[in-house]
Amino acid sequence: MIKMRWFFSFGLALFLAASVGCGEAEQKTDESVLVRDAVADDNAQPPDTDAPDVDDAEDSVDIEEVDVCVPNCDGRLCGDDGCGNSCGQCATGQECEDGTCVKQCLKLNRTEVTASWKPIHGPDDPRGEFYYQEVEENGDVVSALRLEIRQFHPFNGPQGPGEYDIAFKEENGFGACTICVSFFDSCGQTGCNRRLLATSGTLVIESLDGADAAFKATLKDLVLKEVSIDKDYNTYYLKNKETACIDEYVIESEEVRLAVPQPQCMAEGTGIFLDDNIADFELTNCLDEKRNLHEMCNQTKAMWLVLGAMWCPYCSQYIPMFDEIRANNADDIELWVVMGENKNRQAPTAADCLEYAQKVGVDPSRVFYDYHYETVTEYIYPYVFQGIPFSIILDGSNMAYIWSDGTYGSLNSALSGLL
């Protein structure tokens, strides 16, 4: 800011004119005007004899102070010019940082963290699968950052501290990554706004030792691409989509859960996550019958729950196909369809449930209604709800949580592993 001060000086010249009788005297200077009226009447006052000699009066007077802002955009492509205006705007997908347009990286703000380690080659073998997820909830919308480290053969991922490159052959997709970093953006009942997969960057591990120690690491310089991954984990990179980035971000969990279920059903359960024994809970079917999950313990090899809704066209398409798979494996698979909303996206009733069961051609004793899946998701963690239909697979022998949409593997592999 530059302050400029204006000064001026002025001189006064006073000329007095005398005359006999009544009258006025007015004298003007060239640059300034001094008017003095002398009125000849009984109330006229003599001039002030104490006034200074105008011939010697010359003063310098400060009459105004003005602040002037000089904008400065030298070397700046964006941001404030110092005077409240802008030096320029960044393109979509970029943000302004110190006057330069840089790629806009993900803003991560976790509200919930889970971490687990699952032994793959036996309890005494350090090779397993490490899983970390942090969630940010905003009302009914959820975003999540997920890290999977595949330590088992043939991936042989990191088992302890160090600096690791996460790059992999993109053409092989999600199934090929050893260190897999995914971001699920703004997920709700109709799916996620986008799913991102990191294709390059670095993972710096400070602490990692299976389930025997806390976990802490830093993600650095990650580039993530928008992808579509189907139920068999075929990966498709979406064209003409902006890449995203994670500049530097610390991920940590004080506790790493050992993901090993108990061999039998546990009425109270051991947790709500993968490889936990799911506790018993009750649902109401279309015939208004109360049924308990654990009534199917040791009655089937695979317990399959599918979350759907009356308004969901994909549900109407896939659920009959799922029921056909069940019918072809009637001794080994039990299928329960859980409807979360009616056709108006409101709480479903028994009448809605019965109408839906008839529509999709499923035995109404196997179709249930649970508004917003509140009961199911209280007992079974949905691992970034990516839309419906949403499948959950439990081991029928002990109700251990084996797989759901959004976790590693596929529906076919999860079912095949139990049959």
Secondary structure, DSSP 8 states (H G I E B T S, - for coil): -EEEEEEEEEE--------SSS----EE-SSSEE------STT-----TTS--TTT-EEEEEEEEEEE-----TT-SSSB-SSSSBS----TTEEEETTEEEE-------SEEEEEEEESS-TT-S-EEEEEEEEEEETTEEEEEEEEEE-STTT----SSEEEE----GGG-GGG-SEEEEEEEEEETTEEEEEEEEEEEEEEEEE--TTSS-EEEEEEEEEEEEEEE-TT--EEE-TT---EEEEEEEEEES--EE----SS--TT-S-SSTTSB----EEEETTS-EEEGGGGTTT-SEEEEEEE-TT-HHHHHHHHHHHHHHHHTTTTEEEEEEE---TTSS---HHHHHHHHHHHT--GGGEEE-GGGHHHHHHS--SS---SSEEEEEETTTTEEEEETTSSS-HHHHHHHH-
